[in-house]
Amino acid sequence: MTERQTEALERLNQGIQESRREVQQRTMNLAQEYFGDSAEVLKQNISENRTTLEGLPDQIPGGREEAFQAFFQELMDNYSSM
């Protein structure tokens, strides 16, 4: 193999390695964006659902009675632990 061929192969190898690093970085960035956005959407949905649930006793006849309040508190505790 000539020196010129060796240099060409080295440049090719460097280009391949650089491309590989760029692809890995892009993949990592996409994954972080996707999962980061998904987590934020989930947090927002949980917050909205909790607000809706907290107003539920006022919308149900007997919603302020002790038996319902105990059931509802257990429901909220279970929801909060998720």
C-alpha positions in Angstrom: 0.0 0.0 0.0 1.4 3.4 -0.9 1.7 6.3 1.4 -1.0 8.1 -0.5 -3.4 5.2 -0.1 -2.6 5.0 3.6 -3.4 8.7 4.0 -6.6 8.4 2.1 -7.7 5.5 4.3 -6.8 7.5 7.5 -8.9 10.4 6.3 -11.8 8.1 5.4 -11.6 6.5 8.8 -11.5 9.9 10.5 -14.6 11.0 8.5 -16.4 7.8 9.5 -15.6 8.3 13.2 -16.7 11.9 13.0 -20.0 10.9 11.3 -20.5 8.3 13.9 -20.1 10.8 16.8 -22.5 13.2 15.1 -25.1 10.5 14.7 -24.7 9.5 18.3 -25.0 13.1 19.4 -28.1 13.7 17.3 -29.7 10.6 18.6 -29.0 11.6 22.2 -30.4 15.0 21.6 -33.6 13.7 20.0 -34.1 11.2 22.8 -33.7 13.9 25.4 -36.1 16.3 23.7 -38.7 13.5 23.2 -38.6 12.2 26.8 -38.2 15.7 28.3 -41.2 16.9 26.4 -43.2 13.8 27.3 -42.4 14.2 31.0 -43.5 17.8 31.0 -46.8 16.9 29.3 -47.4 14.1 31.9 -46.7 16.5 34.8 -49.1 19.0 33.3 -51.8 16.4 32.8 -51.4 15.1 36.4 -51.7 18.6 37.7 -54.8 19.3 35.7 -56.4 16.0 36.7 -55.6 16.6 40.3 -57.3 20.0 40.1 -60.4 18.4 38.5 -60.5 15.7 41.1 -60.2 18.2 44.0 -63.4 19.9 42.7 -65.3 16.7 42.4 -66.9 16.6 45.9 -68.7 19.9 45.2 -70.2 18.5 42.0 -71.6 15.3 43.5 -74.7 15.2 45.7 -73.5 14.1 49.1 -69.9 14.8 48.1 -69.2 16.5 51.4 -70.5 13.7 53.6 -68.0 11.9 55.8 -68.2 8.5 54.0 -67.5 10.1 50.6 -64.8 12.3 52.0 -63.0 9.2 53.4 -63.3 7.4 50.1 -62.2 10.5 48.2 -59.2 11.1 50.4 -58.0 7.5 49.8 -58.5 8.1 46.1 -56.4 11.3 46.2 -53.7 9.6 48.3 -53.4 6.8 45.8 -53.3 9.3 42.9 -50.7 11.4 44.6 -48.5 8.3 45.2 -48.2 7.7 41.4 
